[in-house]
Amino acid sequence: MRETTTTDRDRALRRLRRATSVTLAAAGALVATFSVLAAKALPGHHTVKTTNASALATQQRATAPPLVPAQSAATPAAPASPPVQTQAPPVAVSGGT
């Protein structure tokens, strides 16, 4: 079995640190690339230019319906009657032992 020295260990740690740095830089570049591609492929909100014909059609649809005359209310309807209490025993009782 080969015996390792501290200089071998230090070199291996430097190589590992360098590989980690390169990997993180590559991952960051990939994230940036994919975000640019996604931004181009899936556009967000955009403004739509309207023509006079479509603006007129929208304006015609936006007009309110004609008003209907209200009927005279002689007396308001009576409120619903309150619930009636029954003499039947309760179905379930909680807190018993």
Residue frames as qw, qx, qy, qz and C-alpha x, y, z in Angstrom:
[[0.000, 0.889, 0.458, 0.000, 0.00, 0.00, 0.00],
 [0.410, 0.479, -0.014, 0.776, 1.27, 3.44, -0.89],
 [0.346, -0.575, -0.446, 0.592, 1.77, 5.92, 1.90],
 [0.195, 0.817, 0.300, 0.453, 0.35, 9.42, 1.31],
 [0.416, -0.121, -0.276, 0.858, 2.07, 12.54, 2.49],
 [0.045, 0.703, 0.405, -0.584, 0.59, 15.89, 3.41],
 [0.065, 0.441, -0.379, -0.811, 1.67, 17.39, 0.10],
 [0.063, -0.156, -0.891, -0.422, -0.23, 14.69, -1.80],
 [0.045, -0.615, -0.745, 0.252, -3.30, 15.38, 0.34],
 [0.008, 0.644, 0.090, -0.759, -2.99, 19.13, -0.22],
 [0.062, 0.214, -0.634, -0.740, -2.70, 18.64, -3.99],
 [0.074, -0.359, -0.910, -0.194, -5.76, 16.41, -3.99],
 [0.031, -0.685, -0.547, 0.480, -7.73, 19.01, -2.01],
 [0.033, 0.518, -0.215, -0.827, -6.69, 21.74, -4.46],
 [0.080, -0.020, -0.817, -0.571, -7.80, 19.58, -7.38],
 [0.078, -0.531, -0.839, 0.087, -11.13, 18.93, -5.65],
 [0.012, -0.678, -0.274, 0.681, -11.61, 22.64, -4.94],
 [0.055, 0.351, -0.482, -0.800, -10.77, 23.51, -8.56],
 [0.086, -0.219, -0.901, -0.365, -13.18, 20.84, -9.87],
 [0.045, -0.637, -0.689, 0.342, -15.91, 22.14, -7.57],
 [0.017, 0.607, -0.002, -0.795, -15.36, 25.72, -8.76],
 [0.088, 0.159, -0.690, -0.701, -15.44, 24.69, -12.42],
 [0.075, -0.389, -0.912, -0.107, -18.60, 22.64, -11.84],
 [0.014, -0.684, -0.502, 0.530, -20.35, 25.55, -10.11],
 [0.054, 0.493, -0.268, -0.826, -19.35, 27.95, -12.89],
 [0.097, -0.035, -0.838, -0.536, -20.66, 25.54, -15.53],
 [0.055, -0.538, -0.829, 0.144, -23.93, 25.09, -13.62],
 [0.016, 0.659, 0.228, -0.716, -24.34, 28.87, -13.41],
 [0.085, 0.315, -0.536, -0.779, -23.73, 29.22, -17.13],
 [0.088, -0.253, -0.918, -0.292, -26.30, 26.52, -17.87],
 [0.017, -0.640, -0.645, 0.417, -28.87, 28.23, -15.63],
 [0.064, 0.589, -0.075, -0.802, -28.29, 31.54, -17.40],
 [0.079, 0.130, -0.753, -0.640, -28.53, 29.89, -20.82],
 [0.081, -0.407, -0.905, -0.097, -31.76, 28.06, -20.01],
 [0.012, 0.658, 0.466, -0.592, -33.31, 31.17, -18.49],
 [0.113, 0.451, -0.325, -0.823, -32.60, 33.13, -21.68],
 [0.129, -0.057, -0.876, -0.462, -34.05, 30.32, -23.79],
 [0.059, -0.529, -0.821, 0.206, -37.15, 30.13, -21.59],
 [0.049, 0.611, 0.196, -0.765, -37.63, 33.90, -21.76],
 [0.175, 0.309, -0.534, -0.767, -37.56, 33.78, -25.54],
 [0.173, -0.153, -0.930, -0.285, -39.76, 30.70, -25.85],
 [0.236, -0.638, -0.727, 0.092, -42.40, 31.73, -23.30],
 [0.113, 0.367, -0.015, 0.923, -43.01, 35.45, -23.64],
 [0.065, -0.376, -0.677, 0.629, -44.81, 37.17, -20.80],
 [0.235, 0.788, 0.458, -0.339, -47.32, 39.97, -21.07],
 [0.334, 0.029, 0.417, 0.845, -47.25, 41.94, -24.25],
 [0.275, 0.492, 0.201, -0.801, -49.18, 44.89, -25.54],
 [0.414, 0.406, 0.760, 0.293, -51.69, 44.42, -28.29],
 [0.050, 0.184, -0.185, -0.964, -52.30, 47.15, -30.78],
 [0.372, 0.528, 0.724, -0.242, -56.00, 47.63, -31.39],
 [0.146, 0.220, 0.515, 0.815, -57.44, 48.83, -34.63],
 [0.320, -0.019, 0.087, -0.943, -60.37, 51.20, -34.90],
 [0.662, -0.119, -0.543, -0.502, -62.73, 48.35, -35.89],
 [0.595, -0.194, -0.740, 0.247, -61.86, 46.24, -32.85],
 [0.096, -0.064, -0.447, 0.887, -62.05, 49.26, -30.54],
 [0.469, -0.080, -0.168, -0.863, -65.50, 50.05, -31.92],
 [0.694, -0.168, -0.662, -0.229, -66.64, 46.46, -31.42],
 [0.424, -0.143, -0.683, 0.577, -65.38, 46.54, -27.84],
 [0.126, 0.008, 0.217, -0.968, -67.16, 49.81, -27.25],
 [0.597, -0.136, -0.388, -0.689, -70.42, 48.39, -28.61],
 [0.665, -0.193, -0.719, 0.064, -70.18, 45.34, -26.34],
 [0.314, -0.063, -0.566, 0.759, -69.49, 47.53, -23.32],
 [0.323, -0.322, -0.099, -0.884, -72.80, 49.42, -23.47],
 [0.241, 0.006, 0.787, -0.568, -75.11, 48.73, -20.56],
 [0.036, -0.402, -0.874, -0.272, -78.40, 46.89, -21.10],
 [0.242, -0.513, -0.210, -0.796, -81.58, 48.99, -20.98],
 [0.119, -0.101, 0.685, -0.712, -83.01, 49.69, -17.55],
 [0.345, -0.413, -0.798, -0.270, -86.18, 47.88, -16.50],
 [0.339, -0.557, 0.099, -0.751, -88.67, 49.80, -14.35],
 [0.077, 0.091, -0.879, 0.462, -88.84, 48.55, -10.79],
 [0.436, -0.505, -0.670, -0.326, -92.08, 47.05, -9.53],
 [0.318, -0.603, 0.242, -0.690, -93.67, 48.72, -6.56],
 [0.410, -0.027, -0.859, 0.305, -93.11, 46.81, -3.37],
 [0.505, -0.629, -0.269, -0.526, -96.29, 46.94, -1.28],
 [0.658, -0.659, 0.301, -0.205, -95.03, 45.05, 1.75],
 [0.214, 0.554, -0.804, 0.006, -91.78, 43.18, 2.19],
 [0.793, -0.096, -0.584, -0.143, -91.95, 39.42, 2.69],
 [0.673, -0.673, 0.188, -0.241, -92.02, 38.21, 6.29],
 [0.077, 0.603, -0.790, 0.080, -88.76, 36.71, 7.59],
 [0.661, 0.000, -0.743, -0.106, -88.50, 32.96, 7.94],
 [0.722, -0.619, -0.034, -0.308, -89.76, 31.50, 11.19],
 [0.132, -0.665, 0.705, -0.209, -87.17, 30.60, 13.84],
 [0.473, 0.118, -0.872, -0.054, -86.26, 26.94, 14.34],
 [0.746, -0.444, -0.047, -0.494, -88.61, 24.94, 16.58],
 [0.099, -0.456, 0.835, -0.292, -87.21, 23.02, 19.54],
 [0.762, -0.092, -0.551, -0.328, -88.17, 19.34, 19.72],
 [0.671, -0.553, 0.338, -0.360, -88.62, 17.14, 22.79],
 [0.959, 0.167, -0.220, 0.068, -86.61, 14.22, 21.38],
 [0.676, -0.633, 0.228, 0.300, -83.42, 13.23, 23.27],
 [0.158, 0.799, -0.479, -0.327, -80.09, 14.12, 21.66],
 [0.916, 0.326, -0.220, -0.078, -78.61, 11.63, 19.21],
 [0.755, 0.195, -0.393, 0.487, -75.00, 11.78, 20.49],
 [0.473, -0.880, 0.016, -0.039, -73.57, 12.81, 23.84],
 [0.616, 0.511, -0.399, 0.447, -69.93, 13.80, 24.20],
 [0.082, -0.617, 0.501, -0.601, -67.77, 13.77, 27.30],
 [0.881, -0.336, 0.038, -0.331, -69.07, 10.53, 28.82],
 [0.155, -0.573, 0.803, -0.059, -66.91, 7.84, 30.37]]
